[in-house]
Amino acid sequence: MFRNFKLVPNVIFGRGCFGQLDEIIGKYRGNDKSWAVFVTDDVFKGKALEKRIPMHDNDMLLWVNVDDEPKTGYVDELTLQVKAFAQGTPCAVIGIGGGSSMDLAKSISLMLTNKGSSTLYQGWDLIKNPAVCHMAVPTLSGTGSEVSRTAVLTGPEKKLGLNSDYTVFDQVVLDPELVKDVPDDQHFYTGMDCYIHCIESLEGTFLNEFSRSYGEKALDLCRQVFIDEHEDKDDKLMMASFFGGMSIAYSQVGACHALSYGLSYVLGTHHGIGCCITFDCLSEFYPEGVKEFRTIMEKCRIELPRGLVKNLKEEQIEKMVTVALGLDPLWENCLGRDWKNIMTRDKAKALFLKM
């Protein structure tokens, strides 16, 4: 049985296209009482971008803090705030920010139409009702959240996404001008998240020509950005992020993302830097990719944190292992159907002890 893959139906790309957001949302405003929610990273509070958000009188500007990885409890809290803001449901939920802000926007749009806590929906295809119309305006490039069918959340027991066709955004606004002021280290970490997506997809057992086509192009764009330092690097990395997300959407990520979920669950490590720390320890599985990654890291003058797990208690490391090994599809993509005989708890623990 082949997967019937859900694509983002509407995408606008180009420098300055953020200026068309009001017109795009306008198609979903039914009457004067219609309202939209702008789920916006609070890093933009008081900044120029705040003044450009096309707010109408009835709209809600929901500032979100992403200093920590998105948690189910935070999603439930934000959803209650939206429900209390006005009668009925919003005509649209718009996520403005990086991967975490976009994942929060996805999650809120889903939880407005699905009962209970978001913890009930951590897994694959557990969402039963379509979300409120939701849109993405990425201000970082690399996570692929703008095109993926998951909203990654950390819950009480696990770090696992709300994976469903209903999670996919209805509209994506790709404006390279919005990423021009990203700090160099953040640019590297989110860019390498995209790079790692490509390596895991292209070297995975789930690889098919659909995934290969997008993955190879995204990898080429990453190299133009980080090795060739192309003058249009913002445009190129924004498209690499989109293509990289498309590549893993019809295949999967692999060992790096599985282990990084365990690292993040226990230590709260942000996704991009967590993937980089993890990938640097995986030359056994991705030798050429890790070699090139280290070259890019040296070129960008990035030094990764070391010794993250050396002072952890045994039960904390065991929890990392449990979370990581709970992601069966990722391991099967990396190691094949017999992965449980290869990636034992002892093997996974040894990898964590390198970090």
C-alpha contacts under 8 A as a table, 3 or more apart, distances in Angstrom:
res1	aa1	res2	aa2	distance
5	F	250	Y	7.04
6	K	149	R	7.94
6	K	165	D	5.89
6	K	168	V	7.30
7	L	147	V	7.54
7	L	168	V	7.22
8	V	11	V	7.16
8	V	147	V	6.33
8	V	168	V	6.24
8	V	169	F	5.80
8	V	170	D	5.78
8	V	171	Q	6.60
8	V	172	V	7.49
9	P	169	F	8.00
9	P	170	D	5.89
9	P	171	Q	6.64
10	N	170	D	6.29
10	N	171	Q	4.74
10	N	172	V	6.38
11	V	171	Q	5.78
11	V	172	V	4.84
11	V	173	V	6.07
11	V	174	L	7.41
12	I	17	C	7.03
12	I	172	V	6.41
12	I	173	V	5.09
12	I	174	L	5.98
13	F	17	C	6.53
13	F	173	V	6.27
13	F	174	L	4.60
13	F	175	D	5.89
14	G	17	C	5.48
14	G	174	L	6.47
14	G	175	D	5.25
14	G	176	P	6.67
15	R	18	F	7.91
15	R	175	D	5.03
15	R	176	P	5.50
15	R	177	E	5.52
16	G	19	G	5.93
16	G	175	D	6.03
16	G	176	P	7.90
16	G	177	E	6.61
17	C	20	Q	5.51
17	C	21	L	7.47
17	C	173	V	7.09
17	C	174	L	7.30
17	C	175	D	5.66
18	F	21	L	5.47
18	F	137	V	7.87
18	F	173	V	6.57
18	F	174	L	7.65
18	F	175	D	6.01
19	G	22	D	7.25
19	G	52	R	7.96
20	Q	23	E	5.38
20	Q	24	I	6.35
21	L	24	I	5.02
21	L	25	I	6.18
21	L	54	P	7.14
21	L	173	V	7.66
22	D	25	I	5.23
22	D	26	G	5.98
22	D	54	P	5.47
23	E	26	G	4.98
23	E	27	K	6.99
24	I	27	K	5.84
24	I	28	Y	7.81
25	I	28	Y	5.53
25	I	29	R	6.78
25	I	92	A	7.23
26	G	29	R	5.13
27	K	30	G	7.81
28	Y	91	C	5.91
28	Y	92	A	7.12
29	R	32	D	7.78
29	R	34	S	5.41
29	R	35	W	7.17
29	R	91	C	6.05
30	G	33	K	7.93
30	G	34	S	6.03
30	G	91	C	7.85
31	N	34	S	5.46
33	K	58	N	6.96
34	S	58	N	7.14
34	S	90	P	6.74
34	S	91	C	6.16
35	W	56	H	7.65
35	W	58	N	5.28
35	W	59	D	4.79
35	W	60	M	7.37
35	W	90	P	5.14
35	W	91	C	5.80
35	W	92	A	7.47
36	A	58	N	7.60
36	A	59	D	4.94
36	A	60	M	6.26
36	A	90	P	5.06
36	A	91	C	5.49
36	A	92	A	4.95
36	A	93	V	5.97
36	A	94	I	7.63
37	V	59	D	5.99
37	V	60	M	4.74
37	V	61	L	5.96
37	V	62	L	6.70
37	V	82	V	7.72
37	V	90	P	6.65
37	V	92	A	6.37
37	V	93	V	4.80
37	V	94	I	6.13
38	F	59	D	7.83
38	F	60	M	6.27
38	F	61	L	4.96
38	F	62	L	5.78
38	F	93	V	6.05
38	F	94	I	4.81
38	F	95	G	6.13
38	F	96	I	7.10
39	V	61	L	6.56
39	V	62	L	4.92
39	V	63	W	6.07
39	V	64	V	6.61
39	V	93	V	6.97
39	V	94	I	5.77
39	V	95	G	4.72
39	V	96	I	6.07
39	V	101	S	6.95
39	V	102	M	7.99
39	V	104	L	7.60
39	V	105	A	5.92
40	T	44	F	7.58
40	T	61	L	7.26
40	T	62	L	6.13
40	T	63	W	5.01
40	T	64	V	5.86
40	T	95	G	6.00
40	T	96	I	4.73
40	T	97	G	6.12
40	T	101	S	6.63
41	D	44	F	6.16
41	D	45	K	7.88
41	D	63	W	5.86
41	D	64	V	5.10
41	D	65	N	6.08
41	D	66	V	6.96
41	D	96	I	6.45
41	D	97	G	5.31
41	D	98	G	7.74
41	D	101	S	5.99
42	D	45	K	5.19
42	D	63	W	5.11
42	D	64	V	5.47
42	D	65	N	5.67
43	V	65	N	7.86
44	F	47	K	5.03
44	F	48	A	7.56
44	F	49	L	6.37
44	F	50	E	6.09
45	K	50	E	6.20
45	K	63	W	7.88
46	G	50	E	6.42
47	K	50	E	5.68
47	K	51	K	7.45
48	A	51	K	5.62
48	A	52	R	6.88
49	L	52	R	5.08
49	L	53	I	6.62
50	E	53	I	5.56
55	M	59	D	5.95
55	M	60	M	7.84
55	M	61	L	7.81
56	H	59	D	5.31
60	M	82	V	7.94
60	M	85	F	7.48
64	V	101	S	7.11
65	N	68	D	7.54
66	V	69	E	6.14
66	V	70	P	6.74
66	V	100	S	6.32
66	V	101	S	6.92
68	D	268	G	6.56
68	D	269	T	7.95
68	D	270	H	7.04
69	E	100	S	6.75
69	E	153	L	7.43
69	E	154	T	7.20
69	E	264	S	7.97
69	E	268	G	6.56
69	E	269	T	7.62
69	E	270	H	6.10
69	E	271	H	7.53
70	P	74	Y	6.87
70	P	75	V	7.44
70	P	100	S	6.22
70	P	103	D	7.66
70	P	104	L	6.84
70	P	152	V	7.34
70	P	153	L	5.34
70	P	154	T	6.31
71	K	74	Y	5.28
71	K	75	V	6.41
71	K	153	L	5.13
71	K	154	T	4.58
71	K	155	G	5.82
72	T	75	V	5.06
72	T	76	D	6.23
72	T	117	S	7.54
72	T	118	S	5.62
72	T	119	T	5.92
72	T	153	L	5.93
72	T	154	T	6.07
72	T	155	G	5.18
72	T	156	P	7.94
73	G	76	D	5.16
73	G	77	E	6.21
73	G	118	S	7.82
73	G	155	G	7.38
74	Y	77	E	5.01
74	Y	78	L	6.13
75	V	78	L	5.17
75	V	79	T	6.04
75	V	104	L	6.55
75	V	107	S	6.64
75	V	108	I	6.37
75	V	118	S	7.05
76	D	79	T	5.12
76	D	80	L	6.33
76	D	108	I	7.85
76	D	111	M	7.75
76	D	117	S	6.17
76	D	118	S	6.50
77	E	80	L	5.29
77	E	81	Q	6.49
78	L	81	Q	5.00
78	L	82	V	6.37
78	L	108	I	7.14
79	T	82	V	5.15
79	T	83	K	6.24
79	T	108	I	5.46
79	T	111	M	6.70
79	T	112	L	6.64
80	L	83	K	5.03
80	L	84	A	6.12
81	Q	84	A	5.17
81	Q	85	F	6.22
82	V	85	F	5.15
82	V	86	A	7.50
83	K	86	A	6.58
83	K	87	Q	7.49
83	K	88	G	7.68
83	K	89	T	7.24
83	K	112	L	7.52
84	A	87	Q	7.64
86	A	89	T	7.78
89	T	112	L	7.31
89	T	132	V	7.69
90	P	93	V	6.96
90	P	132	V	7.32
91	C	132	V	7.00
91	C	133	C	6.59
92	A	132	V	6.21
92	A	133	C	4.76
92	A	134	H	5.42
92	A	135	M	7.35
93	V	105	A	6.37
93	V	106	K	7.99
93	V	108	I	7.85
93	V	109	S	6.22
93	V	132	V	7.01
93	V	133	C	6.29
93	V	134	H	4.59
93	V	135	M	6.26
94	I	105	A	6.44
94	I	134	H	5.63
94	I	135	M	4.61
94	I	136	A	5.77
94	I	137	V	7.32
95	G	101	S	5.98
95	G	102	M	4.83
95	G	103	D	7.95
95	G	104	L	7.48
95	G	105	A	4.93
95	G	106	K	7.68
95	G	134	H	7.65
95	G	135	M	6.14
95	G	136	A	4.86
95	G	137	V	5.97
95	G	138	P	7.75
96	I	101	S	6.43
96	I	102	M	6.59
96	I	136	A	6.26
96	I	137	V	4.77
96	I	138	P	5.93
96	I	139	T	6.82
97	G	100	S	7.54
97	G	101	S	5.23
97	G	102	M	6.44
97	G	137	V	6.58
97	G	138	P	5.18
97	G	139	T	4.78
97	G	140	L	6.71
98	G	101	S	5.47
98	G	102	M	6.25
98	G	138	P	5.55
98	G	139	T	5.50
98	G	140	L	4.88
98	G	141	S	7.45
98	G	143	T	7.69
99	G	102	M	5.12
99	G	103	D	6.04
99	G	138	P	7.49
99	G	140	L	7.44
99	G	143	T	5.61
99	G	144	G	7.40
99	G	145	S	5.43
99	G	146	E	7.59
100	S	103	D	5.02
100	S	104	L	6.18
101	S	104	L	5.07
101	S	105	A	6.27
102	M	105	A	5.03
102	M	106	K	6.22
102	M	136	A	6.19
102	M	137	V	7.83
102	M	138	P	7.40
102	M	145	S	6.58
102	M	146	E	6.94
102	M	151	A	7.97
103	D	106	K	5.03
103	D	107	S	6.08
103	D	145	S	6.81
103	D	150	T	7.70
103	D	151	A	4.55
103	D	152	V	6.39
103	D	153	L	7.98
104	L	107	S	5.01
104	L	108	I	6.08
104	L	151	A	7.19
105	A	108	I	5.26
105	A	109	S	6.18
105	A	134	H	7.18
105	A	136	A	7.99
106	K	109	S	5.28
106	K	110	L	6.34
106	K	134	H	6.68
106	K	151	A	6.23
106	K	167	T	6.05
106	K	168	V	7.74
106	K	169	F	7.31
107	S	110	L	5.15
107	S	111	M	6.10
107	S	118	S	7.72
107	S	151	A	6.24
107	S	162	L	7.42
107	S	167	T	7.64
108	I	111	M	5.08
108	I	112	L	6.13
109	S	112	L	5.49
109	S	113	T	7.28
109	S	131	A	5.17
109	S	132	V	4.98
109	S	133	C	7.07
109	S	134	H	6.36
110	L	113	T	5.70
110	L	114	N	6.23
110	L	127	I	7.78
110	L	129	N	7.78
110	L	130	P	7.01
110	L	131	A	4.39
110	L	132	V	6.63
110	L	166	Y	7.57
110	L	167	T	7.04
111	M	114	N	4.89
111	M	115	K	6.71
111	M	116	G	7.78
111	M	117	S	7.73
111	M	118	S	6.72
111	M	131	A	7.51
112	L	115	K	7.70
112	L	131	A	7.15
112	L	132	V	7.05
113	T	129	N	6.22
113	T	130	P	6.95
113	T	131	A	5.94
113	T	132	V	7.03
114	N	127	I	7.20
114	N	128	K	7.09
114	N	129	N	6.05
116	G	120	L	7.12
117	S	120	L	5.82
117	S	121	Y	7.86
118	S	121	Y	5.48
118	S	122	Q	6.98
119	T	122	Q	5.59
119	T	155	G	6.13
119	T	156	P	7.91
120	L	126	L	7.93
121	Y	124	W	7.96
121	Y	126	L	5.29
121	Y	127	I	6.06
121	Y	162	L	5.77
122	Q	126	L	7.42
122	Q	153	L	7.64
122	Q	160	L	5.52
122	Q	161	G	5.33
122	Q	162	L	4.89
122	Q	163	N	7.28
123	G	126	L	6.38
123	G	160	L	6.27
123	G	161	G	6.01
123	G	162	L	5.76
123	G	163	N	5.89
124	W	161	G	7.88
124	W	162	L	6.85
124	W	163	N	4.77
124	W	164	S	6.25
125	D	128	K	7.75
125	D	162	L	7.78
125	D	163	N	5.76
125	D	164	S	4.69
125	D	165	D	7.54
126	L	162	L	7.71
126	L	163	N	7.55
126	L	164	S	7.16
127	I	130	P	7.86
127	I	162	L	7.54
127	I	163	N	7.88
127	I	164	S	6.41
127	I	166	Y	7.36
129	N	166	Y	7.65
130	P	166	Y	5.40
131	A	134	H	7.55
131	A	166	Y	6.03
131	A	167	T	7.20
133	C	169	F	7.69
133	C	170	D	6.23
134	H	169	F	5.52
134	H	170	D	5.67
134	H	171	Q	6.88
135	M	169	F	5.48
135	M	170	D	5.77
135	M	171	Q	4.66
135	M	172	V	5.65
135	M	173	V	7.73
136	A	146	E	5.99
136	A	169	F	6.74
136	A	171	Q	6.43
136	A	172	V	4.80
136	A	173	V	6.17
137	V	146	E	7.88
137	V	172	V	6.18
137	V	173	V	5.03
137	V	174	L	6.45
137	V	175	D	7.80
138	P	141	S	6.89
138	P	146	E	7.02
138	P	173	V	7.31
138	P	174	L	6.67
138	P	175	D	7.86
138	P	178	L	7.70
139	T	178	L	5.24
139	T	179	V	5.12
140	L	143	T	7.90
140	L	178	L	7.81
140	L	179	V	5.60
140	L	182	V	7.13
140	L	187	H	7.48
140	L	190	T	7.25
140	L	238	M	7.95
141	S	144	G	7.54
141	S	179	V	7.29
141	S	187	H	7.55
141	S	190	T	6.26
141	S	191	G	6.39
141	S	237	L	6.03
141	S	238	M	5.03
141	S	241	S	5.74
142	G	190	T	4.64
142	G	191	G	4.57
142	G	192	M	7.02
142	G	193	D	5.75
142	G	194	C	4.57
142	G	195	Y	7.91
142	G	237	L	6.89
142	G	238	M	6.97
142	G	240	A	7.12
142	G	241	S	4.36
142	G	242	F	7.81
143	T	146	E	7.83
143	T	190	T	5.92
143	T	191	G	7.57
143	T	193	D	5.90
143	T	194	C	5.96
143	T	241	S	6.27
143	T	245	G	7.52
143	T	272	G	7.73
144	G	147	V	5.74
144	G	148	S	6.23
144	G	194	C	6.97
144	G	241	S	4.99
144	G	242	F	5.55
144	G	243	F	7.89
144	G	244	G	6.48
144	G	245	G	4.36
144	G	246	M	7.84
145	S	148	S	5.13
145	S	149	R	7.99
145	S	150	T	7.49
145	S	151	A	7.50
145	S	245	G	7.08
146	E	169	F	6.91
146	E	172	V	6.61
146	E	242	F	7.01
146	E	245	G	7.89
147	V	168	V	6.58
147	V	169	F	6.90
147	V	242	F	6.20
147	V	245	G	5.83
147	V	246	M	6.60
148	S	151	A	7.99
148	S	167	T	7.87
148	S	168	V	6.13
148	S	245	G	5.89
148	S	246	M	7.10
148	S	249	A	6.11
149	R	162	L	7.99
149	R	163	N	5.63
149	R	164	S	5.62
149	R	165	D	5.84
149	R	166	Y	7.47
149	R	167	T	5.11
149	R	168	V	4.74
149	R	249	A	7.18
150	T	161	G	5.38
150	T	162	L	5.21
150	T	163	N	4.28
150	T	164	S	6.48
150	T	167	T	5.96
150	T	168	V	7.29
151	A	161	G	4.96
151	A	162	L	5.10
151	A	163	N	6.72
151	A	167	T	7.05
152	V	159	K	7.20
152	V	160	L	5.73
152	V	161	G	3.86
152	V	162	L	6.44
153	L	159	K	5.70
153	L	160	L	5.65
153	L	161	G	5.38
153	L	162	L	7.41
154	T	157	E	7.97
154	T	158	K	6.00
154	T	159	K	4.08
154	T	160	L	6.36
154	T	265	Y	6.62
155	G	158	K	5.28
155	G	159	K	5.84
155	G	160	L	7.62
158	K	265	Y	7.07
158	K	323	V	5.99
159	K	261	Y	6.22
159	K	262	G	7.58
159	K	265	Y	6.09
159	K	323	V	7.00
162	L	167	T	7.23
163	N	167	T	6.69
164	S	167	T	5.31
164	S	168	V	7.49
165	D	168	V	5.79
169	F	172	V	6.80
174	L	238	M	7.22
175	D	178	L	5.85
175	D	179	V	7.91
176	P	179	V	5.67
176	P	180	K	7.03
176	P	234	D	5.60
176	P	235	D	5.24
176	P	238	M	6.67
177	E	180	K	5.60
177	E	234	D	7.75
178	L	181	D	7.52
179	V	182	V	5.61
179	V	234	D	6.71
180	K	234	D	6.72
182	V	186	Q	6.56
182	V	187	H	6.04
183	P	186	Q	5.39
183	P	187	H	6.08
184	D	187	H	4.98
184	D	188	F	6.24
185	D	188	F	5.08
185	D	189	Y	6.28
185	D	302	I	7.13
186	Q	189	Y	5.15
186	Q	190	T	6.11
187	H	190	T	5.64
187	H	191	G	5.83
188	F	191	G	5.04
188	F	192	M	5.92
188	F	300	C	7.47
189	Y	192	M	5.16
189	Y	193	D	6.30
189	Y	272	G	4.79
189	Y	273	I	5.42
189	Y	276	C	6.89
190	T	193	D	4.99
190	T	194	C	6.69
190	T	272	G	5.15
190	T	273	I	7.83
191	G	194	C	5.25
191	G	195	Y	6.37
191	G	222	C	7.35
191	G	237	L	7.07
191	G	241	S	7.69
192	M	195	Y	4.61
192	M	196	I	5.92
192	M	272	G	7.17
192	M	276	C	6.93
192	M	293	F	7.94
193	D	196	I	5.17
193	D	197	H	6.19
193	D	272	G	5.52
193	D	275	C	6.51
193	D	276	C	7.38
194	C	197	H	5.00
194	C	198	C	6.48
194	C	218	A	7.84
194	C	222	C	7.76
194	C	240	A	7.02
194	C	241	S	5.61
194	C	244	G	5.87
194	C	245	G	7.63
195	Y	198	C	5.28
195	Y	199	I	6.48
195	Y	218	A	7.67
195	Y	219	L	6.12
195	Y	222	C	6.33
195	Y	244	G	7.70
196	I	199	I	5.04
196	I	200	E	6.03
196	I	256	C	7.86
196	I	275	C	7.82
196	I	279	F	7.71
197	H	200	E	5.36
197	H	201	S	6.05
197	H	215	G	7.98
197	H	244	G	6.05
197	H	245	G	7.33
197	H	247	S	7.82
197	H	248	I	6.55
197	H	253	V	6.01
198	C	201	S	5.15
198	C	202	L	5.89
198	C	215	G	4.99
198	C	216	E	7.18
198	C	218	A	6.83
198	C	219	L	5.94
198	C	244	G	5.80
198	C	247	S	7.07
198	C	248	I	7.50
199	I	202	L	5.25
199	I	203	E	5.99
199	I	215	G	7.90
199	I	219	L	7.84
199	I	286	Y	7.62
199	I	289	G	6.44
200	E	203	E	5.42
200	E	204	G	5.78
200	E	252	Q	7.47
200	E	253	V	5.17
200	E	254	G	5.29
200	E	255	A	7.74
200	E	256	C	7.87
200	E	334	C	7.20
201	S	204	G	5.19
201	S	206	F	7.62
201	S	207	L	6.34
201	S	211	S	7.03
201	S	212	R	7.57
201	S	215	G	6.86
201	S	247	S	6.56
201	S	248	I	5.66
201	S	251	S	6.38
201	S	252	Q	5.95
201	S	253	V	5.70
201	S	254	G	7.43
202	L	207	L	6.20
202	L	211	S	7.48
202	L	212	R	6.02
202	L	215	G	6.41
202	L	216	E	7.53
203	E	207	L	7.24
203	E	286	Y	7.89
203	E	334	C	7.37
204	G	207	L	5.59
204	G	251	S	7.93
204	G	252	Q	7.57
204	G	253	V	7.74
204	G	254	G	7.15
204	G	333	N	4.89
204	G	334	C	4.99
204	G	335	L	7.62
205	T	332	E	7.27
205	T	333	N	4.79
205	T	334	C	6.23
205	T	335	L	7.17
205	T	336	G	6.12
206	F	251	S	5.21
206	F	252	Q	6.90
206	F	333	N	5.41
207	L	211	S	6.12
207	L	212	R	6.54
207	L	251	S	5.88
208	N	211	S	5.42
208	N	212	R	5.97
208	N	251	S	7.39
209	E	212	R	4.83
209	E	213	S	5.92
210	F	213	S	5.47
210	F	214	Y	6.72
210	F	247	S	7.16
210	F	250	Y	7.22
211	S	214	Y	5.46
211	S	215	G	5.83
211	S	246	M	7.05
211	S	247	S	4.15
211	S	248	I	6.60
211	S	249	A	7.85
211	S	250	Y	5.97
211	S	251	S	6.28
212	R	215	G	4.99
212	R	216	E	5.83
212	R	247	S	6.73
213	S	216	E	5.57
213	S	217	K	6.45
213	S	247	S	7.60
214	Y	217	K	5.34
214	Y	218	A	6.10
214	Y	243	F	5.16
214	Y	244	G	6.37
214	Y	246	M	6.40
214	Y	247	S	5.11
215	G	218	A	5.10
215	G	219	L	6.03
215	G	243	F	6.59
215	G	244	G	5.52
215	G	246	M	7.81
215	G	247	S	5.05
215	G	248	I	7.87
216	E	219	L	5.12
216	E	220	D	6.16
217	K	220	D	5.07
217	K	221	L	6.24
217	K	240	A	7.37
217	K	243	F	7.22
218	A	221	L	5.07
218	A	222	C	6.20
218	A	239	M	7.35
218	A	240	A	4.27
218	A	241	S	7.07
218	A	243	F	5.42
218	A	244	G	5.35
219	L	222	C	5.03
219	L	223	R	6.32
219	L	240	A	7.15
219	L	244	G	7.70
220	D	223	R	5.19
220	D	224	Q	6.35
221	L	224	Q	4.99
221	L	225	V	6.27
221	L	236	K	5.86
221	L	237	L	6.57
221	L	239	M	7.83
221	L	240	A	5.68
222	C	225	V	5.08
222	C	226	F	6.06
222	C	227	I	7.92
222	C	236	K	7.59
222	C	237	L	6.35
222	C	240	A	6.39
223	R	226	F	5.28
223	R	227	I	5.12
223	R	228	D	6.53
224	Q	227	I	5.75
224	Q	228	D	4.72
224	Q	229	E	6.01
224	Q	230	H	5.70
224	Q	233	K	7.36
224	Q	236	K	7.80
225	V	228	D	5.96
225	V	229	E	4.80
225	V	230	H	5.53
225	V	233	K	4.98
225	V	234	D	7.96
225	V	236	K	6.86
225	V	237	L	6.59
226	F	229	E	5.44
226	F	296	I	6.38
226	F	300	C	7.78
227	I	296	I	6.60
227	I	299	K	7.75
229	E	233	K	6.65
230	H	233	K	5.20
232	D	235	D	5.54
232	D	236	K	6.22
233	K	236	K	4.96
233	K	237	L	5.91
234	D	237	L	5.33
234	D	238	M	6.14
235	D	238	M	5.28
235	D	239	M	6.45
236	K	239	M	5.24
236	K	240	A	6.05
237	L	240	A	4.75
237	L	241	S	6.03
238	M	241	S	5.24
238	M	242	F	6.52
239	M	242	F	5.01
239	M	243	F	6.06
240	A	243	F	5.11
240	A	244	G	5.72
241	S	244	G	5.11
241	S	245	G	6.08
242	F	245	G	5.22
242	F	246	M	6.32
243	F	246	M	4.93
243	F	247	S	6.18
244	G	247	S	5.02
244	G	248	I	6.53
245	G	248	I	5.48
245	G	249	A	6.02
246	M	249	A	5.04
246	M	250	Y	6.79
247	S	250	Y	5.99
247	S	251	S	6.59
247	S	252	Q	7.94
248	I	251	S	4.81
248	I	252	Q	4.57
248	I	253	V	5.89
249	A	252	Q	6.31
251	S	333	N	7.74
252	Q	329	P	7.23
252	Q	330	L	6.11
252	Q	333	N	6.31
253	V	256	C	7.75
253	V	257	H	6.42
253	V	330	L	5.59
253	V	333	N	7.08
253	V	334	C	7.77
254	G	257	H	5.79
254	G	258	A	6.35
254	G	330	L	4.48
254	G	331	W	5.76
254	G	332	E	7.89
254	G	333	N	5.94
254	G	334	C	4.97
255	A	258	A	5.12
255	A	259	L	6.11
255	A	330	L	6.47
255	A	331	W	5.94
255	A	334	C	6.10
256	C	259	L	5.38
256	C	260	S	5.98
256	C	275	C	6.19
256	C	278	T	5.77
256	C	279	F	5.49
256	C	282	L	7.41
257	H	260	S	4.95
257	H	261	Y	6.15
257	H	275	C	6.31
257	H	330	L	7.68
258	A	261	Y	5.38
258	A	262	G	6.91
258	A	324	A	4.88
258	A	325	L	7.14
258	A	327	L	6.24
258	A	330	L	6.38
258	A	331	W	7.35
259	L	262	G	5.22
259	L	263	L	6.39
259	L	278	T	6.77
259	L	320	M	7.72
259	L	321	V	7.69
259	L	324	A	4.98
259	L	325	L	7.94
259	L	348	A	7.92
259	L	352	F	7.75
260	S	263	L	4.89
260	S	264	S	5.99
260	S	271	H	7.25
260	S	274	G	5.44
260	S	275	C	5.46
260	S	278	T	6.03
260	S	324	A	7.51
261	Y	264	S	5.09
261	Y	265	Y	5.98
261	Y	271	H	7.92
261	Y	320	M	7.91
261	Y	323	V	6.90
261	Y	324	A	6.06
262	G	265	Y	5.14
262	G	266	V	6.51
262	G	319	K	7.34
262	G	320	M	4.13
262	G	321	V	6.35
262	G	322	T	7.51
262	G	323	V	5.04
262	G	324	A	4.85
263	L	266	V	5.68
263	L	267	L	5.91
263	L	268	G	7.30
263	L	269	T	6.61
263	L	274	G	6.93
263	L	320	M	5.94
263	L	352	F	7.94
264	S	267	L	5.21
264	S	268	G	4.43
264	S	269	T	4.47
264	S	270	H	6.56
264	S	271	H	7.04
264	S	274	G	6.76
265	Y	268	G	5.68
265	Y	269	T	7.70
265	Y	320	M	7.03
265	Y	323	V	7.60
266	V	316	Q	6.69
266	V	319	K	7.34
266	V	320	M	6.38
269	T	273	I	7.08
269	T	274	G	5.62
270	H	273	I	5.80
270	H	274	G	5.77
271	H	274	G	5.00
271	H	275	C	6.04
272	G	275	C	5.29
272	G	276	C	6.43
273	I	276	C	5.01
273	I	277	I	6.18
273	I	304	L	7.98
274	G	277	I	5.19
274	G	278	T	6.14
275	C	278	T	5.09
275	C	279	F	5.86
276	C	279	F	5.12
276	C	280	D	6.15
276	C	304	L	7.71
277	I	280	D	5.51
277	I	281	C	7.11
277	I	304	L	6.44
277	I	305	P	7.32
277	I	355	M	6.62
278	T	281	C	5.49
278	T	282	L	6.90
278	T	355	M	6.84
279	F	282	L	5.20
279	F	283	S	7.71
279	F	290	V	6.70
280	D	283	S	7.02
280	D	290	V	6.09
280	D	293	F	7.75
280	D	294	R	7.46
281	C	351	L	6.99
281	C	354	K	6.72
281	C	355	M	7.10
282	L	285	F	5.50
282	L	286	Y	6.11
282	L	287	P	7.39
282	L	290	V	6.96
283	S	286	Y	5.03
283	S	287	P	4.24
283	S	288	E	7.58
283	S	289	G	7.75
283	S	290	V	5.55
283	S	291	K	7.52
284	E	287	P	5.93
286	Y	289	G	5.35
286	Y	290	V	5.98
287	P	290	V	5.37
287	P	291	K	6.19
288	E	291	K	5.07
288	E	292	E	6.26
289	G	292	E	5.26
289	G	293	F	6.00
290	V	293	F	4.86
290	V	294	R	6.15
291	K	294	R	5.33
291	K	295	T	6.51
292	E	295	T	4.98
292	E	296	I	6.29
293	F	296	I	5.12
293	F	297	M	6.07
294	R	297	M	4.87
294	R	298	E	6.13
295	T	298	E	5.21
295	T	299	K	6.17
296	I	299	K	4.95
296	I	300	C	6.08
297	M	300	C	5.15
297	M	301	R	6.03
297	M	302	I	5.30
297	M	303	E	7.49
298	E	301	R	4.88
298	E	302	I	6.22
299	K	302	I	7.89
305	P	308	L	7.09
306	R	355	M	6.17
307	G	310	K	5.44
307	G	354	K	7.53
307	G	355	M	5.68
308	L	311	N	7.52
308	L	355	M	5.84
309	V	312	L	5.26
309	V	317	I	7.57
309	V	352	F	7.15
309	V	353	L	6.25
309	V	355	M	6.37
310	K	353	L	7.03
312	L	316	Q	6.18
312	L	317	I	6.73
313	K	316	Q	5.29
313	K	317	I	6.63
314	E	317	I	5.29
314	E	318	E	6.21
315	E	318	E	4.95
315	E	319	K	6.11
316	Q	319	K	5.04
316	Q	320	M	6.38
317	I	320	M	5.01
317	I	321	V	6.37
317	I	349	K	7.06
317	I	352	F	7.59
318	E	321	V	5.03
318	E	322	T	6.20
318	E	349	K	7.41
319	K	322	T	4.99
319	K	323	V	6.16
320	M	323	V	5.31
320	M	324	A	6.15
321	V	324	A	5.17
321	V	325	L	6.01
321	V	345	R	6.48
321	V	348	A	6.16
321	V	349	K	6.19
322	T	325	L	5.31
322	T	326	G	6.14
323	V	326	G	5.28
323	V	327	L	7.39
324	A	327	L	6.03
325	L	328	D	6.72
325	L	331	W	7.76
325	L	345	R	7.84
327	L	330	L	5.73
327	L	331	W	6.72
328	D	331	W	5.33
328	D	332	E	6.14
329	P	332	E	5.09
329	P	333	N	6.11
330	L	333	N	5.22
330	L	334	C	6.39
331	W	334	C	5.01
331	W	335	L	5.84
331	W	336	G	7.20
331	W	339	W	6.26
332	E	335	L	5.23
332	E	336	G	4.40
332	E	337	R	5.30
332	E	338	D	7.52
332	E	339	W	5.88
333	N	336	G	5.84
335	L	338	D	7.08
335	L	339	W	5.11
335	L	342	I	7.61
336	G	339	W	5.50
337	R	340	K	7.89
338	D	341	N	5.85
338	D	342	I	6.98
339	W	342	I	5.02
339	W	343	M	5.85
340	K	343	M	5.36
340	K	344	T	6.09
341	N	344	T	6.17
342	I	347	K	7.97
343	M	346	D	7.98
343	M	347	K	5.71
343	M	348	A	6.24
344	T	347	K	5.07
344	T	348	A	6.23
345	R	348	A	5.14
345	R	349	K	6.01
346	D	349	K	5.04
346	D	350	A	6.16
347	K	350	A	5.16
347	K	351	L	6.45
348	A	351	L	5.14
348	A	352	F	6.41
349	K	352	F	5.11
349	K	353	L	6.25
350	A	353	L	5.11
350	A	354	K	6.72
351	L	354	K	5.37
351	L	355	M	7.17
352	F	355	M	5.40
